[in-house]
Amino acid sequence: MNKLLGAALVLAAGVWARWMTVVQRRRRRDMLASLCAALRCMSEEIRMTRVPMPELLEALGTRYPDGAGAFFRRIAAGISRGQGLGEAWQQAAEELPLPREERMTLQELGWGLRGDEEAACRAQAAASLRLERLLEKWDRQRPEEEKRETALWLSGSALLVILLI
């Protein structure tokens, strides 16, 4: 009886671990999609309204209540504490729960926004395009990776159950 209970617990742990990886992957994907949308909006605001950057960052922070909004609110808070735009952007990008490549793209954008309107729009367009391509790549690879991860977690759990019984 104890072996069956242990086997069920091991299998449940494998299923739970798999579920947690799915949740984490979805959060990262949602964060990246939200950032892409916010950056598109940011570009339009820079071109059309010419709002000062601290006000624009605060507006984006309230417009996007999810992860992207928190990112822009952190930058605005850093600027209000006296940090420069590039430095505040770097720190906020480093704290994002994204893979290194996406964070590096955002960090580069932070330094590119310090120039005039044309330079800021060029840097933003390049970063936005890069992030959207990474999002598309991620969406294309997702089904195959999820199949692989599911097989790995369930096979590992089943192997452990077999070894225990």
C-alpha positions as a printed NumPy array, in Angstrom:
array([[  0.   ,   0.   ,   0.   ],
       [  2.841,   2.377,   0.857],
       [  4.465,   1.705,  -2.514],
       [  1.288,   2.592,  -4.363],
       [  0.874,   5.765,  -2.342],
       [  4.504,   6.69 ,  -3.019],
       [  4.072,   5.939,  -6.722],
       [  0.951,   8.122,  -6.879],
       [  2.768,  10.947,  -5.111],
       [  5.73 ,  10.716,  -7.486],
       [  3.428,  10.807, -10.507],
       [  1.506,  13.722,  -9.015],
       [  4.764,  15.58 ,  -8.428],
       [  5.75 ,  15.024, -12.061],
       [  2.408,  16.333, -13.3  ],
       [  2.627,  19.316, -10.925],
       [  6.173,  20.145, -12.06 ],
       [  5.043,  19.977, -15.683],
       [  2.109,  22.253, -14.948],
       [  4.4  ,  24.788, -13.279],
       [  6.655,  24.908, -16.355],
       [  3.576,  25.528, -18.532],
       [  2.448,  28.368, -16.254],
       [  5.916,  29.914, -16.237],
       [  6.187,  29.703, -20.025],
       [  2.759,  31.343, -20.433],
       [  3.725,  34.176, -18.093],
       [  6.878,  34.845, -20.081],
       [  4.979,  34.758, -23.368],
       [  2.277,  37.078, -22.024],
       [  4.928,  39.469, -20.72 ],
       [  6.67 ,  39.568, -24.085],
       [  3.391,  40.1  , -25.956],
       [  2.424,  42.882, -23.556],
       [  5.799,  44.562, -24.001],
       [  5.467,  44.404, -27.786],
       [  2.056,  46.059, -27.619],
       [  3.275,  48.7  , -25.172],
       [  6.304,  49.51 , -27.32 ],
       [  4.091,  49.975, -30.379],
       [  1.933,  52.337, -28.352],
       [  5.028,  54.115, -27.083],
       [  6.244,  54.702, -30.618],
       [  2.908,  56.219, -31.628],
       [  2.908,  58.463, -28.566],
       [  6.457,  59.669, -29.255],
       [  5.559,  60.567, -32.831],
       [  2.076,  61.971, -32.344],
       [  1.857,  63.658, -28.967],
       [  5.52 ,  64.345, -28.149],
       [  4.835,  63.868, -24.459],
       [  7.928,  64.079, -22.224],
       [  9.393,  60.653, -21.496],
       [  8.619,  60.512, -17.729],
       [  4.957,  61.334, -18.373],
       [  4.803,  58.842, -21.244],
       [  6.263,  56.093, -19.066],
       [  3.735,  56.777, -16.305],
       [  0.889,  56.753, -18.846],
       [  2.073,  53.427, -20.263],
       [  2.348,  52.08 , -16.729],
       [ -1.321,  52.819, -16.09 ],
       [ -2.514,  51.764, -19.565],
       [ -0.965,  48.289, -19.264],
       [ -1.804,  46.919, -15.804],
       [  0.028,  43.631, -16.364],
       [  3.784,  43.003, -16.574],
       [  4.552,  45.681, -19.148],
       [  2.878,  48.3  , -16.979],
       [  5.004,  47.322, -13.997],
       [  8.09 ,  47.597, -16.2  ],
       [  7.225,  51.166, -17.239],
       [  6.232,  52.142, -13.69 ],
       [  9.63 ,  50.965, -12.401],
       [ 11.37 ,  53.093, -15.019],
       [  9.246,  56.146, -14.162],
       [  9.959,  55.62 , -10.456],
       [ 13.689,  55.398, -11.165],
       [ 13.602,  58.624, -13.133],
       [ 11.675,  60.368, -10.342],
       [ 14.412,  59.24 ,  -7.905],
       [ 16.963,  61.022, -10.063],
       [ 18.287,  58.185, -12.214],
       [ 18.858,  58.758, -15.881],
       [ 16.513,  57.161, -18.417],
       [ 19.132,  54.687, -19.613],
       [ 20.086,  53.567, -16.125],
       [ 16.487,  53.21 , -14.916],
       [ 15.577,  51.332, -18.1  ],
       [ 18.564,  48.987, -17.669],
       [ 17.611,  48.105, -14.108],
       [ 13.961,  47.516, -14.955],
       [ 14.851,  45.364, -17.981],
       [ 17.255,  43.28 , -15.908],
       [ 14.447,  42.408, -13.469],
       [ 12.066,  41.117, -16.148],
       [ 11.284,  37.381, -16.111],
       [ 12.363,  36.956, -19.728],
       [ 15.179,  35.053, -21.401],
       [ 18.493,  36.854, -21.798],
       [ 18.052,  37.727, -25.476],
       [ 14.799,  39.587, -24.88 ],
       [ 16.214,  41.439, -21.873],
       [ 19.287,  42.477, -23.852],
       [ 17.078,  43.863, -26.645],
       [ 15.159,  45.935, -24.105],
       [ 18.343,  47.15 , -22.44 ],
       [ 19.717,  48.352, -25.764],
       [ 16.453,  50.191, -26.391],
       [ 16.858,  52.064, -23.109],
       [ 20.111,  53.607, -24.265],
       [ 18.667,  54.338, -27.72 ],
       [ 15.781,  56.375, -26.284],
       [ 18.072,  59.046, -24.889],
       [ 18.474,  60.872, -28.194],
       [ 16.135,  63.087, -30.153],
       [ 12.749,  62.008, -31.502],
       [ 14.134,  60.431, -34.685],
       [ 16.775,  58.417, -32.84 ],
       [ 14.267,  57.309, -30.219],
       [ 11.796,  56.189, -32.881],
       [ 14.492,  54.291, -34.794],
       [ 15.71 ,  52.537, -31.641],
       [ 12.154,  51.727, -30.624],
       [ 11.231,  50.399, -34.068],
       [ 14.315,  48.174, -34.187],
       [ 13.696,  46.79 , -30.691],
       [  9.993,  46.301, -31.337],
       [ 10.679,  44.421, -34.564],
       [ 13.257,  42.222, -32.824],
       [ 10.907,  41.426, -29.937],
       [  8.018,  40.646, -32.277],
       [ 10.223,  38.261, -34.248],
       [ 11.298,  36.562, -31.029],
       [  7.648,  36.269, -30.005],
       [  6.74 ,  34.691, -33.356],
       [  9.671,  32.286, -33.057],
       [  8.61 ,  31.407, -29.548],
       [  5.031,  30.751, -30.689],
       [  6.241,  28.519, -33.537],
       [  8.472,  26.455, -31.253],
       [  5.996,  26.225, -28.369],
       [  3.976,  23.135, -29.431],
       [  7.071,  21.036, -30.08 ],
       [  8.762,  22.139, -26.864],
       [  5.636,  21.452, -24.834],
       [  5.407,  17.927, -26.254],
       [  9.057,  17.318, -25.413],
       [  8.721,  18.688, -21.898],
       [  5.576,  16.672, -21.224],
       [  7.261,  13.494, -22.397],
       [ 10.308,  14.255, -20.27 ],
       [  8.378,  14.952, -17.06 ],
       [  5.992,  12.042, -17.407],
       [  8.674,   9.585, -18.51 ],
       [ 10.908,  10.618, -15.657],
       [  8.096,  10.246, -13.165],
       [  7.094,   6.87 , -14.582],
       [ 10.7  ,   5.657, -14.465],
       [ 10.998,   6.696, -10.85 ],
       [  7.736,   4.902, -10.033],
       [  9.005,   1.731, -11.745],
       [ 12.238,   1.911,  -9.782],
       [ 10.382,   2.374,  -6.518],
       [  7.996,  -0.533,  -7.105]])
